[in-house]
Amino acid sequence: MGFYGEGMLRKCIFFQTSVAALTRICFAGRLIMNVALDYQKNCVVTLEIDLPSDRVSKEWNTISKEFQKQARMPGYRPGKAPASLVATRYAKDIEEEVKTKLVGEAIREAVKTHNIKIHAVEDVEKVEIAADKTMKILAKVIQTPDFELPDYKNITVEVAKKSVTDEDVEAFLEYLRDPHSKFEPITDRPLAMGDYGVVTYEGTVDGEPISAIAPKAPNQIQGRRNAWVLMDAGTLIPGFANAIEGLEIGQDRTITLDVPESFPLEELRNRKVTYAVTLHSINTRTPAPLDDELAAKIEPGLTLAELRQKIRERHEESAEHQFEMAKKNALVAKLLSLFTCELPERLVESETSYILKDIVSESQSRGISDDEIKAHTAEIINNASQTASDRVRSNFLLTRIADAEKIEETDAEVYQAILQVAQREQMPVKKLAGELARSGGINRLRDQIRITKALDLIASSATVVEPAAPQAA
């Protein structure tokens, strides 16, 4: 790491207090750069670097010659324009190239000399080249938190493992059976609970359409035409099914419902909603017979007994996966309870942002309104922030464990990870690989693979016990 070889660097002058350090880095008796360090909270270190004119001038001349070789200027053959003319015309471009080259080299040399375990460069706040070709750099880097590794071997955690029961198998079989049910029209009696009524209904609040009161209310709450409605106590707004029970086909009825405090749509809570309802038809559902014929429709080639066995095996695989996930989560929680460390604030903020996006996206997919999400903003942000802190801390911990255990990722594992991301994002592998390479995503994938392997290692030696049964009061 750095422009000069490790054995060629030597420290000439070193002064350090609790918050700052000043170093001159020398090479063969010639000053290479001055470095002032300011150790701040949240793992941030500010670097103030002064590069001497001879080093900057040398880089400037090297890059100028490269520009001269490529320059195409009127009146001169390619690469034959005078150096002074090229230097004048492309001064800004040459300066940017010099800054880019020397900033990276200077930061690498500074952190190497001071043995700073850098996690990332947070910001390069200032880069200036003076008229005398001296250069000043002001940058902030994030260093890896310093902490003592807790004992991560032979950990004991309490995790319950779910057993797959016959009831679980039968419940899922009913779920698979449901789409094969038959619906038969009923014409000789009124609408009853358990039926499927085909209705047209329109909702209002104080004479105004629900759409005007709660614009984001789903259509099934606002009103629909020729909609199939299950006669169940939980359908639509509580009490809707009970209020239209007894309707005859072709009959109209106006009903008024009191919306409870717990209703998801805030605009309708504790208000009265009126629906004008017309019943068009009544249907009853007859489940398909549980037999080999149904099994073959669900899974071609299987008998009912074989289908039950397959359902059990899938449930057991799912239960095992959930157990392993719960085990690893418990292990991470146990390890986090054994140590503490300062965390990079910006890293936690970035992780919090990702978590918040996931929470909002998941909530919206479950039909939770934006108003409901906003009503719990403080709670959501607090939970996301705590989760982000734990996630960042656990990543630093598992990375340290991977280092201690000399865990490395293979190119095959990296390729497999890229392939999985490409499939999930539905992107061509080559295009994704290019984007990851440009954004630094490949290195993040490598880090994540090492973290996963470290956690797998910890889990392999952990002891899991069943939680103690709660004592009777």
C-alpha positions, 0 to 999 in steps of 0.5 A, a space after each residue: 500500500 502506498 507510493 513507496 515500498 514499505 521498507 523504504 518509509 521511515 518516520 522522522 518526527 512524531 508528536 501525538 496528544 490525545 486528539 492529534 498527531 503531526 508526522 513528517 514522512 521522509 524517504 532517503 532524507 528527503 521530505 515526502 509530506 507532512 501529516 496532521 491527524 485529528 482523532 474524532 468521535 464515531 471512528 472518524 480521523 481527519 487527515 491534513 496533508 501537506 505535499 512538498 513542491 518537488 513531489 507535486 512537480 514531478 507528478 505534474 511533469 509526468 502527467 503533462 508528458 502523457 497529455 503531450 503524447 495524446 494531444 491533437 492541436 492545429 498546426 502540429 502532428 499528433 503528439 508533437 505539440 510543444 510541452 508549454 502549449 499543451 501545459 497551458 491548454 490542458 492545465 485544468 485537466 492536468 491539475 485534476 489528474 495530479 490531484 486524483 493521483 496524489 490524493 489517493 497515494 497520500 491518504 494510503 501512505 498516511 494511514 499506513 504510517 500511522 497504522 490506521 485500520 481504515 474502513 473507508 474514506 468518508 470525504 475529501 473536503 479540500 484539495 489545493 495546489 498552490 502556485 509554488 506547486 505545494 499541495 494541501 489535502 484535507 480528508 476524513 477517513 473512517 477507521 475500523 472500531 477497536 475492540 477486544 474480541 469476545 469469546 465466540 467459540 462454544 457459545 450456548 443459546 436458547 432457540 425453540 425448534 418447531 415440529 411439523 404436526 399432522 395439523 400443519 400438513 392438513 392445513 396446507 392441504 386445505 390451502 391447496 384444495 381451496 382453488 379446486 372448490 366448486 361454486 353453486 348458485 342458490 336461488 331458493 333462500 336469502 343470503 346467509 353467513 358462509 355464502 358468497 354474495 355477488 353485490 354492488 355497493 357504494 360507501 359514503 361518509 356524511 353524504 360524501 363518497 369515501 373516495 373524497 374522505 379517504 382518497 387512498 382507501 382501497 376499492 373494496 372499501 370505497 365500493 365495487 360493482 358485481 363483487 364477490 363478497 364472503 359472508 364473514 364477520 371480518 369482511 370489509 368493515 366489521 359488521 358489513 356481512 352481518 348487516 346484509 345477511 338475509 337479503 334476497 336476490 335483487 333486493 337493495 339495502 342501506 346499512 350504516 356501520 360504526 368504524 372501530 378505533 383499530 381500523 387501518 384507515 385513519 380517516 375512517 376511524 370512529 366515523 359512521 360509514 353508510 353503504 347502499 348495497 344491491 344483491 345480485 346472486 348467492 353462491 355456496 362453495 363446495 370443497 373438492 373431494 380429498 382423493 388421489 384425483 385431486 392430488 394429481 391435479 395439485 402435483 401431477 403423478 402423486 397420490 394423496 398419500 404421496 402429496 401429504 408426505 411431500 407437504 410434510 417434507 417441505 414443511 420440515 425443510 422450512 422449519 429447519 431453515 427457520 431454526 438455523 436463521 433463529 439460531 444465527 440471530 440468537 448467536 449474533 445477539 449473544 455476541 453483541 451483548 458481550 462487547 461494545 464499541 464506537 461506530 461510524 455515524 455515517 455508516 449507521 445513518 446509511 444502514 438506517 436509510 436502507 432499513 427504512 426503505 425496506 420497512 416502508 416498502 414492506 408496509 405498503 405491500 401489506 396495504 398499510 396506508 402512508 398516513 398510518 406509516 407517518 403516524 408511527 414515524 418516530 417509532 419506525 425510525 427508532 427501531 430502524 436506527 437500533 437495528 442499523 447499529 446492531 447490524 453495523 456492529 455485528 458486521 465489524 465483529 464478524 469481519 474481525 472473526 474472519 480475520 482471526 480465523 483466516 477466512 477467505 472468499 473464493 472467486 467461485 463464491 463471488 461469481 455465485 453471489 453475483 449470479 444470485 443477485 443478477 437472478 433476483 434483480 433480473 439483470 444480465 450477469 455481465 451488465 451487473 458485474 460491470 456495475 458492481 466493479 465500477 461502484 465497489 460492489 464486488 468488494 462489498 460482496 467479498 466482505 459479505 461472503 467472509 461475514 457469512 462464512 464467519 457466522 457459519 463457523 460460529 454456528 457450527 460449534 454452538 450449543 443450542 438448548 430448548 427454552 425453559 418451559 414457562 412456570 405456572 403462576 
